[in-house]
């Protein structure tokens, strides 16, 4: 843990923690939620809708005060603030939760899911709900899971097979799994902040990146990397997280209101997600981007060694076995 950054984060949060959950009257609480997304992001919109529902259903006795746009730092910082009692809730992807709860590394495993249907059955089914409780001993649990689409490679040149990635400097989220994935595909993994990707592509610091269609278009990466290869290597969900300190202070009725609103936000976000993916793809194509169908089997075969590693890991192997046992409808 970077104690300097944590201390800075807590100091920044002090003005908004004066009305902390512990200090408020039992019949009036304000839950502080911070995340790093822009207000226009579909997850941000879903959280705003959830806040309105919570206030309405509680008769105004529960309010959610949301701080978007990284006001309290990135996901790691906000999770640490949450662990230390300076924040009630935050948003984190499975990749960002992985350093705190190793089984979440499972979602970085390429081609874990064979379809959107299988993904939904896992994430919103018994397995997913059970996984959402894993970080409990780390000071937080997940209340909701959100769609974040499938991630694919995009570059300045066409990509049809793993051979086209050989030697390319590829921006990735810095997790052990994603770093090894790029190496197995013959590329050079280059972890840089997401906000620097556009300039890095423009200046040739990196040759390619990987993300979903909305991120590809909305961040203008499509302007400097015209080729989007639809390899769909990973499907990494986002999560709404809540501090166990906060959760344990709520009574049963408050917990039910929050849980129900969180589940409704999942449905709303999924609807918005489908719409924004279609819109982003349409606009990117209109601006000259090319979406390339690839032979996914070639990518799967190249990445098979990752499965061997996961099957040997005692913390992850049981979860991998459970997920592989979930089949999409025939």
C-alpha positions in Angstrom: 0.0 0.0 0.0 1.3 3.4 -0.9 0.9 5.2 2.5 1.7 8.6 1.1 -1.0 8.4 -1.6 -3.4 6.9 1.0 -2.8 9.8 3.4 -3.2 12.3 0.6 -6.5 10.6 -0.4 -7.8 10.7 3.2 -6.9 14.4 3.5 -8.7 15.1 0.3 -11.7 13.2 1.5 -11.9 14.9 4.9 -14.2 17.7 3.8 -16.8 15.2 2.7 -16.3 12.7 5.6 -17.5 15.2 8.2 -20.9 13.6 7.9 -19.6 10.1 8.1 -22.0 7.1 8.5 -20.9 6.6 12.1 -21.5 10.3 13.1 -25.0 10.5 11.6 -28.3 9.9 13.4 -29.5 6.3 13.0 -32.5 7.4 10.9 -30.5 9.6 8.4 -27.4 8.3 6.6 -25.4 9.5 3.6 -23.3 7.0 1.7 -20.2 8.4 0.0 -19.4 6.8 -3.4 -16.4 7.8 -5.4 -15.3 6.5 -8.9 -13.0 7.4 -11.7 -15.6 7.4 -14.5 -17.0 10.4 -16.5 -20.6 11.3 -15.8 -21.5 10.2 -19.4 -20.3 6.6 -18.8 -23.1 4.1 -18.6 -21.9 2.7 -15.2 -21.9 6.3 -13.9 -25.5 6.7 -15.2 -26.6 3.5 -13.6 -25.1 4.6 -10.2 -27.0 7.9 -10.4 -30.2 6.0 -11.1 -29.5 3.8 -8.1 -28.9 6.8 -5.9 -32.3 8.2 -6.8 -34.1 4.9 -6.2 -32.4 4.5 -2.8 -33.4 7.9 -1.7 -37.0 7.4 -2.9 -37.5 3.9 -1.4 -36.0 5.0 1.9 -38.2 8.0 2.1 -35.1 10.2 2.1 -33.4 8.5 5.1 -30.6 7.1 2.9 -28.8 9.3 0.4 -25.9 8.5 -1.8 -23.4 11.3 -2.5 -21.4 10.5 -5.6 -18.0 11.9 -6.5 -17.2 11.0 -10.1 -14.2 11.6 -12.4 -11.4 10.4 -10.1 -11.9 13.2 -7.5 -10.6 10.8 -4.8 -8.2 9.0 -7.0 -8.2 5.9 -9.2 -9.8 2.5 -8.2 -6.8 1.4 -6.1 -6.9 4.6 -4.1 -10.6 4.5 -3.6 -10.6 0.8 -2.6 -7.9 1.6 0.0 -9.9 4.6 1.3 -12.9 2.3 1.6 -10.8 -0.2 3.5 -9.7 2.5 5.9 -13.2 3.8 6.6 -12.8 7.1 4.7 -15.2 6.1 1.9 -18.4 3.9 1.8 -18.5 2.8 -1.8 -16.6 2.7 -5.1 -16.5 1.1 -8.5 -13.8 -1.4 -9.6 -13.3 -3.8 -12.4 -12.4 -7.4 -11.8 -8.8 -6.6 -12.8 -8.6 -3.8 -10.3 -10.0 -6.0 -7.5 -7.5 -8.8 -8.4 -4.7 -7.4 -6.2 -7.0 -7.5 -3.2 -8.8 -10.8 -4.0 -6.8 -13.2 -6.2 -9.8 -15.3 -7.6 -10.9 -12.2 -9.6 -7.8 -12.8 -11.8 -10.1 -15.5 -13.4 -11.8 -12.8 -15.5 -8.5 -11.8 -17.1 -8.2 -15.3 -18.5 -8.7 -15.1 -22.3 -11.7 -16.8 -23.8 -13.0 -17.9 -20.4 -16.6 -17.3 -21.7 -17.9 -18.8 -25.0 -20.8 -16.4 -25.3 -22.6 -13.4 -23.7 -25.2 -15.8 -22.4 -22.6 -17.9 -20.5 -21.1 -14.7 -19.1 -24.5 -13.5 -17.9 -25.3 -16.9 -16.3 -22.0 -16.8 -14.3 -21.9 -13.1 -13.4 -25.6 -12.8 -12.3 -26.0 -16.4 -11.1 -24.9 -18.3 -8.0 -21.2 -18.4 -8.9 -21.0 -14.7 -9.5 -22.9 -13.8 -6.4 -20.7 -16.1 -4.4 -17.6 -14.5 -5.9 -18.9 -11.0 -4.9 -18.4 -12.0 -1.2 -14.8 -13.1 -1.6 -13.1 -9.8 -0.6 -15.1 -9.7 2.7 -12.0 -10.4 4.7 -10.3 -7.5 2.9 -12.9 -5.0 4.1 -15.4 -4.9 1.2 -17.9 -6.8 -0.8 -19.6 -6.3 -4.2 -23.3 -5.2 -4.4 -23.7 -5.3 -8.2 -21.9 -6.5 -11.3 -21.9 -4.5 -14.5 -21.3 -5.2 -18.2 -18.1 -3.9 -19.7 -18.2 -5.8 -23.0 -15.5 -7.8 -24.6 -12.0 -6.5 -25.1 -10.3 -6.7 -28.5 -7.0 -5.4 -30.0 -6.8 -2.2 -32.1 -3.8 -0.9 -33.9 -2.4 1.3 -36.7 -2.3 -1.8 -39.0 -4.7 -4.7 -39.6 -4.6 -7.6 -37.2 -5.9 -10.9 -38.5 -4.0 -13.4 -36.4 -1.5 -13.6 -33.5 1.3 -13.3 -36.1 0.2 -9.7 -36.7 0.9 -8.8 -33.1 4.5 -10.1 -33.1 6.8 -7.3 -32.0 4.1 -4.7 -31.4 4.2 -2.6 -28.3 0.7 -3.1 -26.8 -0.8 -1.1 -24.0 -2.5 -3.4 -21.4 -3.8 -3.2 -17.8 -0.9 -4.3 -15.7 -1.9 -7.6 -14.2 0.2 -10.8 -14.4 -2.4 -12.5 -16.6 -2.6 -9.7 -19.2 1.2 -9.3 -19.3 1.7 -12.9 -20.0 -1.1 -12.9 -22.6 0.7 -10.3 -24.7 3.9 -12.2 -24.4 2.3 -15.4 -25.5 0.9 -13.6 -28.6 4.4 -12.3 -29.4 3.8 -8.7 -28.5 5.6 -6.4 -26.0 3.2 -5.6 -23.1 3.4 -1.9 -22.2 1.5 -0.8 -19.1 0.8 2.9 -19.3 -2.1 5.0 -17.8 -5.3 4.8 -19.8 -5.3 8.6 -20.1 -2.0 8.5 -22.0 -3.0 6.0 -24.6 -4.1 8.4 -27.3 -0.9 10.4 -27.2 1.2 7.2 -27.0 -0.5 5.8 -30.1 -0.2 9.1 -31.9 3.5 9.4 -31.2 4.4 5.8 -31.7 5.3 5.1 -28.1 2.9 2.1 -28.5 1.6 0.4 -31.6 -1.7 -1.0 -30.3 -4.0 -1.3 -27.3 -7.0 -3.4 -26.3 -10.4 -2.4 -25.0 -14.1 -2.5 -25.8 -15.8 -0.5 -28.6 -17.1 2.4 -26.5 -13.7 3.0 -25.0 -12.1 2.7 -28.4 -14.4 5.4 -29.9 -15.3 7.7 -27.1 -11.6 8.2 -26.1 -10.8 9.1 -29.7 -8.4 6.1 -30.0 -10.1 5.3 -33.3 -8.6 8.5 -34.7 -5.0 7.1 -34.3 -5.6 3.4 -34.6 -8.0 2.7 -37.4 -8.1 -1.1 -37.3 -10.2 -2.9 -34.6 -9.7 -6.7 -34.6 -12.7 -8.4 -33.1 -10.9 -11.1 -31.3 -12.9 -10.6 -28.1 -10.2 -12.1 -25.9 -11.6 -11.1 -22.5 -14.9 -10.1 -20.8 -14.1 -8.3 -17.6 -17.0 -7.1 -15.5 -17.2 -4.0 -13.4 -18.4 -4.1 -9.8 -20.1 -1.8 -7.3 -18.2 -2.2 -4.0 -19.2 -1.3 -0.5 -17.1 -1.3 2.7 -18.0 -4.0 5.2 -17.7 -1.4 8.0 -20.5 0.5 6.3 -22.6 -2.6 5.4 -22.5 -3.9 9.0 -23.8 -0.6 10.3 -27.0 -0.8 8.2 -30.1 -2.5 9.5 -31.9 -5.2 7.6 -34.4 -2.8 5.9 -31.6 -0.5 4.8 -29.6 -3.4 3.4 -32.7 -4.6 1.5 -33.3 -1.2 -0.1 -29.6 -0.9 -1.1 -29.5 -4.5 -2.5 -32.7 -4.2 -4.5 -31.6 -0.8 -6.0 -28.2 -2.3 -6.9 -29.8 -5.2 -8.7 -32.1 -2.8 -10.6 -29.0 -0.8 -11.6 -27.5 -4.0 -13.1 -30.4 -4.3 -15.5 -30.4 -0.6 -16.4 -26.6 -0.6 -17.1 -26.9 -3.7 -19.3 -29.5 -2.0 -21.4 -27.4 1.2 -21.7 -24.3 -0.8 -22.5 -25.9 -2.6 -25.5 -27.0 0.8 -26.8 -23.7 2.5 -26.5 -21.8 -0.4 -28.1 -24.0 -0.3 -31.2 -23.7 3.5 -31.3 -19.9 3.6 -30.8 -19.3 1.0 -33.5 -21.6 2.8 -36.0 -19.8 6.1 -35.4 -16.3 4.6 -35.6 -17.1 3.0 -38.9 -18.5 6.3 -40.2 -15.2 7.9 -39.3 -13.2 5.4 -41.2 -12.4 2.6 -38.7 -12.3 -0.9 -40.0 -13.7 -3.8 -37.8 -11.9 -7.0 -38.7 -13.3 -10.5 -38.1 -10.5 -12.8 -37.0 -10.0 -16.5 -36.5 -10.4 -16.7 -32.7 -9.2 -20.3 -32.6 -5.7 -19.2 -33.5 -5.7 -16.8 -30.5 -7.2 -19.4 -28.2 -4.5 -21.9 -29.1 -1.7 -19.4 -28.6 -3.0 -18.6 -25.1 -3.7 -22.2 -23.9 -0.7 -22.1 -21.5 -2.5 -19.6 -19.4 -5.1 -22.2 -18.6 -2.4 -24.6 -17.4 -1.2 -22.0 -14.9 -4.7 -21.3 -13.6 -5.5 -25.0 -13.1 -2.4 -25.2 -10.9 -3.3 -22.3 -8.7 -5.2 -23.5 -5.6 -7.1 -20.2 -5.1 -8.3 -19.9 -8.7 -8.6 -23.5 -10.0 -11.9 -24.3 -8.1 -13.5 -21.1 -9.6 -12.3 -21.9 -13.1 -13.9 -25.4 -12.8 -17.2 -23.9 -11.7 -17.3 -21.4 -14.6 -16.4 -24.1 -17.1 -19.3 -26.1 -15.8 -21.8 -23.4 -16.9 -23.1 -24.0 -20.4 -25.0 -21.7 -22.6 -28.4 -23.0 -23.9 -28.1 -25.3 -26.9 
